[in-house]
């Protein structure tokens, strides 16, 4: 058992990995923070049409995903004295934080259609700006080590921060409903700006200060953006992995958005406050079990191989679903 759970010697320092992990805490909120607030606030509290709100949440995510390869290309070809990735990670999280805070400043007396337009515009801007730093930050993880086993352990390490984020993020809306605020409208603004300043303004920029980039090759082949994209799409293994990720995220997000309504309207008879608390309990339990498996999976993949480990994970996911 000790041999099975043992880890190889690592060359990346704990300081480096911790800084990356803190940055990934911000990445989690960049991908989940808007939908986490939007469903209980914009739809359940303000009364915005749920179908149109879902479009306003998901369409910007799709557009940002199409924009991501271009950001990666820019980041690859940026050359500054502090590195290729760090300028993006210093500037754009701050911009994301400002936009995140603005999203929750919508006047509650506006009509639902005006609230929806306001939300859609600032959510689109937020997602586009967030892509400008989340892509370079992911690149830092992949480039942290040349050893593929160590990269797996680094990704597992930063995943602990993602799981910690998923423990706490659904408690944010119940906090906004506390009696210390005069109303939920005031609470959502205070809490929204708190997340914006601390998570994006502080956690999102920490890797820019404490992560040292590996030097880019002095002589590297020059590819245009379109030729680079074609090369990626021709990689069969990568295409399969991207398809699996897309399907899992699509269905996972669908399930995660539906359960909020079940918990609030079916289990708690429309009590948003009580339903939000039970949603947070469920999400926290899910994340805690995820932390357990984050510890196991890298060791399993080192033992049986990454492809075999991925097959086991998808079988378990299928059975769980």
N, C-alpha and C positions, 0 to 999 in steps of 0.2 A: 504493500500500500504506500509506504513512504517513497518507493521508487516511482510509483504511478503519479503521486502528487508533487514530486520534486520539479523544480524549474531550472532552466539552464542559467549560466552566468550571464548577467546583463551588462551592457556597456553604457546604456542610457541612465543618467542619474535620476534619483527619486525626485529631486527638485525639478528637473526637466519634465518628468512625467506628471508631477502634481500640477505644474503650470498648465500643461496641456489639458489635464482633467478639469481644472477650473474653467478653462476656455470652453470645454465641451458641455459644462453645465449651462453656459450661455447659449450654446448651439441648441440644446434641448428646448430652451424657452423660445428660441427663434422659430423653431418648427412647431411647437405645441402651444405656446403662450397665447396666441390670438384666439384659436379655437377654444381653448380652456376658459377664457373669459366671455367669448362672444355668445356661446349657446345660452348660458344662464343669464347673461346681462342683456344683450341685444335682442334675443328671441324671447326668453321666458319673462324678462322684466319689462323691457320696452315694447315688446310685441311685434317685432319685425317678422315678416313672413319667413318661415323656416327654410323653404325651398330656395328662395332668393338669397337668403343669408348663406346657405350652404354653397351656392355658386360664388358669392362674394368671398368666401373663405378659400375655396378650392381652385378657382380659376387663376388667382394670383400665384398660387403654389405651382401650377402647371407652367405658367409663363416664366416664373423664376427658374424652374427646372430647365426650360429651353435656353435660358440665358446663361446657365451655369457653365457649359463648356467654353463659352467665350470668356467668362471670368477666369477659368482655369488657364486658358491660353494667355491672357494678359498677365496673370500671375507668373506663369512659367517664363515669360519673356521680360519681366520687369527687372531692372538692374539698378539697385541703389546701394549705398554704403552700409545700410543696415539689413540688406537681404532682399529676396524676392517677395516673400510672404508677409513679412512684418509690417510694411507700410499699410497694407490692406487691413491687417488685424488691429492696427492702432486707430485708424480713422473711422472705418465703417461701423464698428460696434457702437460708437458714440452716436452716430447718425441713426442707427437702428433704435437705440434707446429713446431718442427724441421722438421718432415716429411712433414707437410703441406707446409712449405716454400720451401723445396727441390722439391716438385712436379712441381713448376712453373719455375724451373731453367733449363728446357730442352732446349738445343741449337736449335734455330729456323732453322739452316742450315742443321740439320739432316734430313734423309729421314723420311717419315711419318710412316713407319713400325717401325723404331728405336724409334721415338717419342712415338708411341703407346706402345711399350714394356717398355720403361722408365716409362710412366704414369701408366701402369698396375702394375708394380712391386711396385712402391712407394705408389700407392693408396691402394694396398692390405696391405702393412705394416702399413699405416696410419689407416685403418679401424680396423685392429687387435689390434693395440696399443690403439686406441680410445675406443674400447670395454672394455679395462682393467680399465678405469676410469668412463665411462658413466654408466655402470651397478652399481658399488658401489655408485655413486652419486644419481642415482634413488632410491637406497635402503635407503639413508638418508631421502628422502622425505616420504617414506612409514613408516619409523621408527620414524619420528619426533613426532608423537602423537599416543596415544593409542585410541583416540576418532575418530571413522570413519567419523563423520561429519567434525571434524577439519581437518582431512587429506584431505578431499575434498577441503576445503578452502585453505589449504597450496598448494595443486596442482594448484588451480586456481591462487593463488598469483604468483607462479613461471611461470605459463603459460603467464602472462603479459610480462615477460622477453622474452619468446619464441616469442610472437607476436611482441614485439619491435624489436627483431632480424630479423624477417621476413619483417619488414618495411624497414630496412636499408640494408639487405644483397645483394639485387639485384642492389643497387647503387654502389657496390664495383667495378664491371667491368667498368661502365662509368667513375669512378674516375681514373682507370688505363689508360683510353684513353685521359686524359686531356693533354693539350699542354705543361704542365710543364715537362712532360717526353719526352725524345727524340724520343721514339717510344712506341707502345703498348707492345712490347717485354720487354722493360725496365720497363714500368709502371706496368705490371702484376707481375714482380718480386718484385718491391718495395712494392706494395699494398699487395701481397701475404705474404711477410715477416712481414708487419705491422699487418695483421690479425693474423699471427702465434704468434708473440710476445705478442700482447695485449690480443687477445681473448683467446688463449690457455695458454700462459705463465702466464698471470695475472688473467683474469677472471676464467679460468679453475681451478686454484689452490686456489682461495680465500676461498671456503668452507673448505679446509683442515686446514685453520688458524682460522676461525671464527665460524664454526659449531661444537657444542659439541654433540657427539654421545650419544645416550642412552646406558646404560650399557647392555651388553649381559647377558642372564640368566646364573647364576652360574652353574646350572645343566641343561643341555639341551640334548635331545636325540641325539645320534650319528647315522647319516645316511650316507651311501656311496653315491657317486655321482649318480650312476645308480638307486639306490632305491629312491633317492630324485626326479630324473627326472620322474620315473614311477609314483610317487605320484602326481606330477603336472599334468601329462597327463591323470590320472584317474579322475581329477576334471572336471566334465562336464561343469560347468559354466565357469571356467577359459578357457577351450578349446574353447568354443563358442566365448568368448571375444577375445582370441588370433586370431581366424579365422577371425572375423570381422575386427580386426585391420590390419591383413595381407592383406585382400581384399581391404580395404580402402586405405592403403598405396600403394599397387601395382597399383591400378587404378589412385590414386591421383598423383603419381609420373609419370605415363604415360602421363596424361593430362598436367602436369606441364612441361614436356620435349617437348611435341608437340607444345605447344602454343608459345614457343620461335621462332620456325621456321615460324609459321604463322605470327607472328608480324614482324619478320625481312624480310622474303622473299615475303610475300603476301601483307602485309599492308605498308611496307616501301621499297619495291623494292630492297631488298638485302643490304640496308644500315645498317651495323651492329651497328654502333655508335648510330644512331637514334632509331633503333629497341631495343637496350639494354636499352635506356632511357625509352621507352614506356613499356617495360617489367617490369622495376622497378616501374613505376607508377601503373601498374595493380597490381603487387604483394603488393605494399604498401596499396592500397585501400582494397584489400582482407584482409590484416592483421589488418587494422583499424576496419573493421567490426567484425573481430574475437575478438578484444579487447572488443567491446561492449557486445558480447555474453559471453565472459569469466566472466563478471560481473554478468550476468543474470543466467547462468547455475547452479552454486552452490546453489543459492537461490531457483531455481526451484526444484532441486534434493532434497533439504531439505524439501520442501513443499509436493512434490508428490512421492518422492522415487527415488532412483537412476535408477532402471530398467525402470520405466515409463519415466523418463527424457531421458534416453538413446534411448528409442523407439521414442520419439519426435524428438530427434536430428537426428536420422537416416531417419525419414520421411522427415524432412526438407532438409537433405543432398540429398536424392533421388530426391525430387522435384527440388532442385537447379541444380542437375546434368542434 
